Structures are given as C-alpha cells and as structure tokens.
Amino acid sequence: MPEIERFDSLILGGGNGGMYLAWHLAQTGLRTAVIERRWIGGSCPNIACLPSKNEIWSAKVADLMHRAASFGALTGSITIDRAKVRERKRAMVDEMIQLTLQQYKATGAQLIMGDGHFVAPKAIEVRLNDGGTRLLAAERIFLNLGTHAAIPPVPGLEAAAPLTHIETLELDRTPSHLIVLGGGYVGLEMAQAFRRFGSRVSIIERGPQIASREDSDVAEELKQIFTDEGIDVRLSTDIGRVQGRSGKQVTLSLRTPSGEQTIEGSDILVAAGRIANTAAIGLEKAGVQLDERGYIKVNERLETSAPQVWGIGECCAGHPQFTHVSFDDFRIIRDNLAGAHRTTDGRLVPYCMFTDPPLARVGLSESEAQRQEITVRVARLPMSAVLRTHTTDERRGFMKALVSAHDDRILGFAMIGAEAGEVMAAVQTAMLGGLPYTALRDAVLAHPTMAEGLGALFSTVPSRS
C-alpha cells in the first residue's frame, strides 16, 4: 500500500470546470491535484466541442467550394482529403493541450494522469498511466467525471464495432455510406459534415422527429434542410438487428411505420445518448448518491450527498451537457467557497447546434411553455426576410421569439440561420437585463447584419389581449 499523500483539494476528472477550479485553488495557495485518465483539458478540446467544430468548418468550406460557381468563382473538380482534414484538427488539439499544460505549470496545480477510484470517503487510489499507484487524500473533493457515448442494446450492434464521435473524428477516409443512429446534436452535426465530405448518409431516429427537444417547426425545418442536401432521414424507426462490421459492410434490420425494412451501409455512427462516467470508481465508498440513470445527485449549490464533495459538469443529474455550463459550475463553487451564496437556480443556459445553418436557442420553447402552462405571444420571421441573407444566399431557416402574454418580457428565442449563435447572444443579453422586447424592436441595429432581423422579428409580436 503506497503512503498517503495529503492535499487540500482533489478533483477527479480534468474537464473544463474541474481544471479551472484546480487552477484557481492552486493560485490561492491550496495544494491541489487533478486526476485525469486520458484527455488533458477534458473532452471538449480533445474529442468533442472544438474538434467537431473544426471538422464541421472543413465541411462548410467543401460545401462552399461545390457551390463556388454560383458566387462567380470558377473551380475544377473538388476532392476531399480526409487525412488533411484530420491533420488540421489534430494540430488544433495539440495546441490546446500545450496551452492547458502551460496553465497547470503556471498555477502550480498538479495534473496526475491515471485511473482513480475511491478506497475510503476522502481517499482516492490512482493507477498511474505510466505504471505504479498513488494514494491521495483531501478534505475537499470535486467530481468532474464527464460522460461517454451510449451503445444501445441492439442485437449485433456492439459486435459490429460501431463508431462513436471519437472514432468518427479520427477517420482518414470518407465512408461510402454512413448510417447514423440518433437524431440529436452529435448525430445531426456529423451527418451533415460527412454528407458534405462526400458520404451517402442515412439517419435512423426512434422518435417522431429529429432534434427531439425542439419544437416541431424547428425539427421540421432541420429535416427539410437535411433532405435537400441528400441525407436520408428515417423517423419513428427502431433497429431490430445489426449484421456485419462497421468500416466494411453492415446490414440493419429496421422496424418502420410502413413495415420491416433493411438498410445496408459501410459504417455506423452511434449517437444515441450519453452515460455518466460514474461506474466502478467506488462512489458508494465516498457516500455519493446517484440517480436512477447513474448521474450524481447534487443540490443547487452543486453539493453531493457526501460532505465536502461537489459535482461539476455533465455527470451531475439534470445538468445541461455543455462546456459553458461546466465553466459556470466552476464559478458557482469558487464563489461559494469564498463565502458567497450562488446557485444553479434560474440559470439562463443558451446552446447552439452547429449544423449549417446552425440552430441556437435560449429560454423557453413553445412546447415547454405549454407544459408549464405559461401563456406566451409568439413572433416568427423567415430568414429570407433579413436582407443580409440576400447578400450571402444563406436564406434557410427562421427566427422565433416567445414574449409573455402578461407583460413584455422575452421568455425564449430560437433561430435556425447563419450566425444564429451570435444573434442569440444579443437576445440573451436583453433577457438577462430584464429588457422588454420593445427595446430590441425599437433599437437602431446595424445594416445589413443578421442581428438586424431582430427588429423585424419583434415588430411582429402580437398585442396583449
């Protein structure tokens, strides 16, 4: 048994919120260590947010090149070099890792690469990646465990060795026919990117619409955009069995509303949900309770059921699974440790899906308002009504705003359209400031910009009855 090493704070998992907390604590003079199995900086800069958007941008460039003649640029035949796409992405990841390591060195926080598990309530044994073990103890422990891709229990699927987003982003070839299981964020972003790289693409979604968390008009608009790009979208479809091996040839037996069908492809990408990384690390020895799905139960201050143990990021039950939420978790814990009283209650969390055009949303959707019995006024504007789109030929999509029926507060905003995330930030700022929708309606907005459409959108808000 190795000798116990004492720390002031231990952080299990090196993702965004955890590493920022480690750097902060170390800079205040506390002996702090982060235990990370594999990804320096967490999944975001290595295998998720940044790498996927890097390759999605390469796909955007490929699409522009295919349409270059319509803009007056005459080109020859277009060839996609997947190895070069991967090389560009890897270079960015390497840069992010080096910046992260520099910050660990500058702050004095220790980064311990290994597999940690609890052996007592405040003690973690680490099997080091380069051999050997260390036994670490601290009075304060922060769980920043992350999640991993779920593989549905479909007969033959696991044996087919399907891709997840991790392997997909490492491909140096273009699949001839990529079958995507799941119509959520990862599935939709990757499906469109690989279609633009030259793959034939099919999306298999169990539910009645893609983007299941969105209003039906948003989902239908996305589906039409995908269909127009030649992507085969199959809804309300279950998979009965998978035969073959991804990367060679696969056959899927499908149960559809019109009966039994089969589909053949070269590769399978599984994008059907996430599982918290909470299994087999001894959380029961730490006194940390999980919910029925294996996520960590936390209160509004991110405290777990165990004293002096906190949860951070997407491993926490009910948390939106975004890097910017993990970063805000860090800020909440940081401030509370300093004597403040900050909570997760009432956080206005925005998000973007980086399809092309992208989807951005903040606040309530129409369906959420209905479920909560909140009466709203709805304004809607096609992107083609925004003059900026006529200069760029990016006219697909629409903006939609929800305004309270009882006063002029903005309760929600959604946009499918070019630069949706940037336009959404303006609306989010107004919501955070408690501005009435009329402030945006009557603002002098620069012409010709995408945000200029907000004036026209909010001009269509129905009057209060």
N, C-alpha and C positions, 0 to 999 in steps of 0.2 A: 504494500500500500504506500503510494507516494506521500510525502509530507504535505500537510495542508498549507496552501498559500492564501493569505488573507488580503482581501480587497475591501474598499469602501462600497463599490458598486460593481455588479456583474450584469452584462447584457448578453442574453442568449439569442444570437441571430444578428447579422450585420447589415440589415436593410436600412432604408433611408432614415426613418425616425430613430432607430436604435443608434446608428452611427453618429447622428447629430447630437443625440443625448450624451453619448460617450465623450465626444469632443468637448461639449460644454462642461460636463462634470470634471473631466481631467483638467480643464483650464481653471476651474475653481480650486484646484489643489487636491481633489479626491483621487485616490488610487482606483483606476477604472480599467476594466478589460472587456473586450467584445470577443465572444466565441462564435466563430463562423465556420460552417462546414466546407463551403466551396466558393461562394461568389463574393469577392471583395467589393463592398458597396451595395450588396444585395442584388436582387433580381432585376431591378429597374435598369441599371446601366449595362447589365451583362446579357440578359436573356429576355427582357420584357419591353418596357416602355421605349427606351431610346433605340435599341437595336431594331425593333419592329418598325418604328417610325423612320429610321434610316433607310431600311429596305423599301418601305412604302413610298418614300420620296424617290428612290430609284425607279420604282414602278410608275410614278407620276411622270418622271422625265421620259420614260419609254412611251407612255401614252401620248405625251405632247409631241414626241418625235413622229409617232404614227399619224398624228393629225397636223403635222407641220405645214403641209401644203395649203391647208385652209387659212393659215396665217401668212402665207406668202413666202414661206421658207421651203425651197425645193431640196429634197434629200434623196439619197439612194435607198436601197433596201435596209431595213433595221434588223440588227441581230442583238440578242440579249446574251451577255456574258455573265452567267450566274456566278462563276468564280470571282469575277471582278466585283460584282455586287457584294459578295460575301467579304472580299478583301477590304472594301471600303467600310463595311460595317465593323469588321474586326479592328481596323485601325482606330475607329472612334471608341470602341470598347476599351482597347489598350490605353488610350489617352485618359479615359475616365478612371480606369484602375490606378494609373500613376498619380493622378490628381488626388484620389482618395488616400493612397498610401502616404503622400506628402502631408495630407492633413492629419493623419494619425501621428506622424512623426512630429509635426509642429505642435500638436496639442499635448502629446505625452500619453495619450490613451493607448493601451496595449491591444493589438489585434492577434488573437490566438486562433490559428487555423486548425480545426478539429471538430470532432463529433461529441457534443456534450449531452450528458444525461444526469438527472438528479440522483444522488445517493442518500440525501437527507434534506430536510426542509430548506436549508440555506447553503447546501454544498453541491457542487457540480463536478463530476469527473469528466475529463476531456481526453478522448482518444485522439492523439495528435496525428495530423495527416502525414507527417514525416516520421512517425514512429514514436512509441512511448506514450505515457499518460501523465496528466497533471490533475491534481485535486485542488479545486478553488472554492473559497467560501467568502460570503459577503452578507452584510445585514440587509442590503437593498439589492433586489434582483428584478430585472426587466426582461419580459418575454417578447421577443420580436421575431417570431418563428416563421412567418410567411405561410404560403400555400403552395400546392403543386397541382398539376392537371389531373383531373379525374378520368379514369378509364371505365366507361360504363360496362356492366356485367353482361355483355352480349356474347353469346357463344362464338368462339373463334376469333374474337377481336384482339384479345391480348396476345394470342399466338401469332397473329398477323403482324406483330411488331409495328403498330401504327406510330406515326409522327405525332409529337406534341409541338407546341410553338418553339420549343428549344431546338429540336432537330430540324424543323422546317427552316428556321433562320440560318442554319448551317449548311443547307443544301448548296452544292456547287453545280447542280443540274436543274433543268426545268422539267417537272413531271409532265408526262403526256396527258394524263387525266387525273387531277387531284380531286378526291372526294372528301368533303369537309363535313364532319359530324358536329353539328351545332351552329345555330344562327345568332350567337351573341357577339360580343366585341371582338374576341380573337378570331373567331371563325370568319366573320364578315371582312375584317381588315385583311387577313391573309388570303381569303378567297379572291378578293378584287385585285390584290397585288399580283398573285400568281396568274390570274387571267391576263393581266397586262404584260407579264413576262412571257406569255405565250402558251400557258397550260389551258387545256379544256378543264373546266371547273364545275362541280356539282355540289350543292349544299343540301344536306339532309337535316331537317328540323322537325323534332317531335311535335312541337306546338303548332297552333294555327297561324302564327306569324313569326317572322324573324324579328330580332330586337324586342324580345318579349316584354321588357319593362316599359316600352314606349307606347304612346297612343297609337291606335290603329292607322290613323292617317300618316303618321311618321313612318311606321313599318311598311305601309303600302308604297310610299314614295321611295323608300330604300329598295324595296323589292323590284320596283319598276326600273330604277337606275341599274340594278344588277342585271336584270333580264335584258335590258337594252345593250349591255356590254357582252351579252352572250353567255352569262352564267345561268346554269340550270338550278333553279330554286324549287325544292320539293318540301311542301309543308304537311303537317299532320301525318308524318311518316315515321314509322318505327322500323328498327332493324331487327330482323329475326336471326340472322346468322351471317358470319363473315368467313370466307374461304380464301386461301392464298396468303401471300406475304406482301406487305407494303414495300414499294420500291421495285417490285417485279410485276405481279398481277394479282388483283383482288376481285372477288365477286361478293356482292352484298345482296342478301335476300331481304326484300322490303315489304312491309305491310302498309298499304296506302288506302285512302278513302275509296279508290276505284278498284282495289283488289291487290293480290300478290304480284310483285314485280321483282326483277333483278336488275342490278346495275354493275357494270364492270369498269375498273379503273386501274391505274398504275400505282397510286399512293393514297393512303388515308391519313388525314389530319384530324385528330381528336381535339375538339374544342367545346367540351360538353360540361363545363363547370370546374370548380376548384375544391380541393380538400386541404384542410388546415394541417400544418406540419406539427401535430401535437402527439402523435402516436409513438409509443416505445421510447419516451425520453424521461419517464419517471415522474410525470407531473403529479401523480397521486401521492408520491412521497413528499412532494412540496406542499400538498394541501390545496392544489389549484383545481377548481372545478371547471368542467366542460359542459357545454350544452349537448343536446341530442345529436348534433351534427359533428361534434368533435372540436368546436370552436371554444375559445376561452371566454368564460363569463367575466365581464368587467362591469363596474358601475360607471356613473357619469364622469368620475374622476380618473377612470382607467385603472382603478384598483381591482385586483382579483380577490378571490375568497381567502387567499393566504395573506397574512400581514406582511407589509413591506415588500410585496410582489406586485408588479404592474404589468399590464399588457399593452402592446404597441402594434398598430397596423392591422393588416388583413387577417391575422389569426384571431382577432377579437370578434366575438359574436355580434352580429348586427352591424358591423362596420362596413362602409363602402370600401371596396378594394381598389384604392387609388394611392399612388405615391404621395400626392399632395395631402391626403388625409393622414397618412403616416407621419408626414412632417408636422402637421398640426397637432397630432398626438404628442410629439416631442415637445412642442411649445406649451401644451397644457400641463404636462408632467413637470417640465422645467419651472414654470411659474408657480405651480402648486408646491413644489419642493422649497421654493423661496418664500412661501407664506401666503401666496395669493389663493383665490378660490375660483378657478376656471373649470369649466365642464364641457362635455361634448353636447350638451343640450342646446338645441336650436341652431346647430351649425348649418350654414348655407353652403352646401357642397356642390360645386359645379363639376361637370365632366364633359369630355369630348371623345367621340369615336372617330378615328382618323381614316374613315373611308373617304372617297373623293366623289362628290363633295362631302365634307365632314358633317357629323351631327354633334351639336352642342346643346346642353340643357342645364338649367339651374332652377331650383324651386319646384313647385307642383306641376304635374301633368294634369290633363283633363280627367283621366281615369282616376288618379289619386284624389283629386278634388271631389269627384263623385263618391268615392269610397268613404271619404272623410266628411261627406255631406257639407262641403264648403261651396257656396254659390259664387260663381265667377262669371265675368264677362270675357269673351274670347275674341281676340283680334287675329287676323291671319292675312299674310301678304305673300304672294308668289315672288320668288327671287327675280323673275323676269321683269317685275315692276321696279326693281332697283337699277338705276341707269348704269351703274358701274358694271353690271353683268353684260351689258351690251358692248362694252369695250373689250371684254375678256372672253366672251362666248361661254361663260360659266353661269348658265341661266337655270339650271336644275334646282329644285327644292323650294322651300318656303320658310318664312318666319311665323312664329305663333306666340302670342302673349296672353297670359291669364291675369286679369285685373279683378280685384274684389268687387262684388256686386254692391257692397255697402259703403265702401269708400274708394279712394283712388290708389290704393296700394297695389304694387305689382307683386303677384304671388308666384308667377312662374314664366319661364321663357324657354322656347325651343327653336332651333334653327337647323335646317339642312341646307347648306350652301357654302360657297367659297368663303374662307376666313371666318367660319362660324364661331370658333373659339374666341377670336379677338372681339367680335361683335357681342358675344355673350358676356364678356368681361365688363363691358360698359353697362349692360343691364344689371348684372350682379352688383356692380358698384352702386347703382341707383337704389337697388333693393336694400343693400347694407346700410345706405344712408337714409333709408326711410322716405325717399323722394316719391311724390305722386307720379303716375305715368305721364301726366301733363308736362312734367319737367323735360322729359325726353321728346314728347310730342312737339313742344314749342322751342326746343334747343336749336341753335344755329350749328348745324353739323356740316363738316367739310364736304365739298362736292368735287369730283364724283368718287365717293367711297362706299364700301359695303355698309358701314355703320349709318350712312345717310338714310338707309332704308328704315331705320327705327322711327324717324319722324313720320313717314308714311304709314308704318305699321300701327303706331299708337294713335294716329288720326282716325283709324277705323274702329276704335274701341266703342262698343255700343253705350249709349247714355244709360245712366242709372234710372231704373224704373221707380 
